[in-house]
Amino acid sequence: MKNILVFYLIGMLWGGASLSAHAQGKYKPKYLREQNKAFLKLTRFTTDHGLILFRQDTSGVNPETFFDQFSTTLGLNKHYRFKAEKDETDDKQLRHRRYQLFFKNIPVEGVEYLLHSKGNRMESANGRIVEDLDLDVDKPMKEKDALEFALAD
């Protein structure tokens, strides 16, 4: 339970910090910070807020393998995984899949990623990823320490 509390606090504070960073223009997804040319060639539009619109003529972006194919590009490592939470298809046959981010098998609250596709072709994706988490989840923090960590600048 304490592990979940720690990730909840981190997620909540990261969300607030990221809003502040967005307002100041400091937050950018990894693929934009590093100007990943191979990935950006597949897109027609991206934003600092995590919206990606893929080119219509791109067949190299498959929604079934998106996270495996672009894990490094998105800033994920072996401790991260996405779990499908919701899968819907609208009346225009556009499929919308919502994924929850997990770090070392613990959900990171408030961090979701959405994939939008038609057939086996990605139309768009959106969401933010908390990069560079380095927490030992096998050694729970004391509640006081977790709160101090979450409130630290």
C-alpha positions as CSV (number, residue, x, y, z in Angstrom):
1,M,0.0,0.0,0.0
2,K,2.9,2.4,0.8
3,N,4.4,1.7,-2.6
4,I,1.1,2.8,-4.3
5,L,1.0,5.9,-2.0
6,V,4.5,6.8,-3.1
7,F,3.7,6.5,-6.8
8,Y,0.4,8.3,-6.3
9,L,2.2,11.2,-4.7
10,I,4.9,11.2,-7.4
11,G,2.2,11.1,-10.1
12,M,0.3,13.9,-8.6
13,L,3.3,16.1,-8.1
14,W,4.7,15.2,-11.4
15,G,1.4,16.2,-13.0
16,G,1.5,19.6,-11.2
17,A,5.2,20.1,-11.9
18,S,4.7,19.2,-15.6
19,L,2.0,21.7,-15.9
20,S,4.3,24.3,-14.5
21,A,7.1,23.1,-16.8
22,H,4.7,23.2,-19.8
23,A,3.8,26.7,-19.0
24,Q,7.5,27.6,-19.0
25,G,8.2,25.6,-22.1
26,K,10.7,23.3,-20.3
27,Y,9.0,19.9,-20.7
28,K,9.5,18.1,-23.9
29,P,9.0,14.4,-24.8
30,K,12.3,12.6,-25.4
31,Y,11.8,12.2,-29.1
32,L,11.6,16.1,-29.4
33,R,14.4,16.8,-26.9
34,E,16.7,14.5,-28.8
35,Q,15.3,15.4,-32.3
36,N,14.9,11.7,-33.2
37,K,14.9,12.2,-37.0
38,A,13.8,8.6,-37.8
39,F,10.8,8.9,-35.5
40,L,9.9,12.4,-36.5
41,K,9.9,11.4,-40.2
42,L,6.9,9.2,-39.4
43,T,5.0,12.1,-38.0
44,R,3.2,15.1,-39.5
45,F,2.7,17.0,-36.3
46,T,4.0,16.8,-32.7
47,T,3.6,19.0,-29.6
48,D,5.5,19.4,-26.4
49,H,2.4,18.2,-24.6
50,G,2.8,14.7,-26.0
51,L,0.4,14.7,-29.0
52,I,1.7,12.9,-32.1
53,L,-0.1,12.8,-35.4
54,F,1.3,10.2,-37.8
55,R,1.7,10.7,-41.6
56,Q,-1.0,9.1,-43.6
57,D,1.5,7.4,-45.9
58,T,3.3,5.8,-43.0
59,S,3.0,2.0,-42.7
60,G,5.9,1.6,-40.3
61,V,3.8,2.4,-37.2
62,N,1.8,-0.5,-36.0
63,P,-0.5,0.0,-33.0
64,E,0.1,-3.6,-31.8
65,T,3.9,-3.1,-31.5
66,F,4.0,0.6,-30.9
67,F,5.4,0.5,-27.3
68,D,7.9,-2.3,-28.2
69,Q,9.1,-0.6,-31.4
70,F,9.4,2.9,-29.9
71,S,10.2,2.2,-26.2
72,T,13.6,3.9,-26.3
73,T,12.3,6.8,-28.4
74,L,9.5,7.4,-25.8
75,G,11.9,7.3,-22.8
76,L,11.0,3.9,-21.5
77,N,13.3,1.3,-20.1
78,K,13.0,-2.4,-19.0
79,H,11.2,-1.4,-15.8
80,Y,8.3,0.3,-17.6
81,R,5.4,-1.3,-19.3
82,F,2.0,-0.2,-20.5
83,K,-1.2,-2.2,-19.7
84,A,-4.3,-1.8,-21.9
85,E,-7.1,-0.4,-19.8
86,K,-9.8,0.4,-22.4
87,D,-10.3,-0.5,-26.0
88,E,-13.1,1.1,-28.1
89,T,-13.9,1.6,-31.7
90,D,-16.0,4.6,-32.8
91,D,-18.6,4.8,-35.6
92,K,-15.8,5.9,-38.0
93,Q,-13.9,2.7,-37.3
94,L,-11.2,4.6,-35.4
95,R,-9.9,2.4,-32.6
96,H,-9.0,4.2,-29.3
97,R,-6.8,2.3,-26.8
98,R,-6.0,3.7,-23.3
99,Y,-3.0,2.3,-21.5
100,Q,-1.9,2.7,-17.9
101,L,1.9,3.1,-17.2
102,F,3.5,0.7,-14.7
103,F,6.9,1.0,-13.2
104,K,8.2,-2.3,-11.8
105,N,4.7,-3.6,-11.9
106,I,3.3,-0.7,-9.8
107,P,0.8,1.6,-11.6
108,V,2.0,5.2,-11.9
109,E,-1.2,7.1,-11.0
110,G,-2.4,9.7,-13.5
111,V,0.0,8.6,-16.3
112,E,-1.9,7.2,-19.3
113,Y,-1.1,6.9,-23.0
114,L,-3.7,6.7,-25.8
115,L,-3.2,5.1,-29.2
116,H,-5.7,5.9,-32.0
117,S,-5.6,3.7,-35.1
118,K,-7.5,2.6,-38.1
119,G,-6.9,-1.0,-39.1
120,N,-3.2,-1.6,-38.5
121,R,-2.2,2.0,-39.1
122,M,-1.6,4.5,-36.4
123,E,-3.4,7.8,-36.7
124,S,-2.3,9.5,-33.5
125,A,-1.0,9.0,-30.0
126,N,-1.1,11.2,-27.0
127,G,0.1,11.1,-23.4
128,R,3.1,11.9,-21.2
129,I,5.6,9.5,-19.8
130,V,7.4,10.0,-16.5
131,E,11.0,9.3,-17.5
132,D,14.0,8.2,-15.5
133,L,12.2,6.8,-12.4
134,D,14.8,5.2,-10.2
135,L,13.1,3.9,-7.2
136,D,13.6,0.7,-5.2
137,V,10.1,-0.5,-4.8
138,D,11.2,-3.5,-2.7
139,K,12.2,-1.1,0.1
140,P,9.1,0.9,1.0
141,M,9.6,4.5,2.1
142,K,8.2,5.8,5.3
143,E,5.2,7.9,4.8
144,K,7.0,11.0,6.0
145,D,9.9,10.4,3.6
146,A,7.6,9.8,0.7
147,L,5.8,13.1,1.3
148,E,9.1,15.0,1.6
149,F,10.3,13.3,-1.6
150,A,7.1,14.2,-3.4
151,L,7.2,17.8,-2.2
152,A,10.9,18.4,-3.0
153,D,11.6,20.7,-5.9
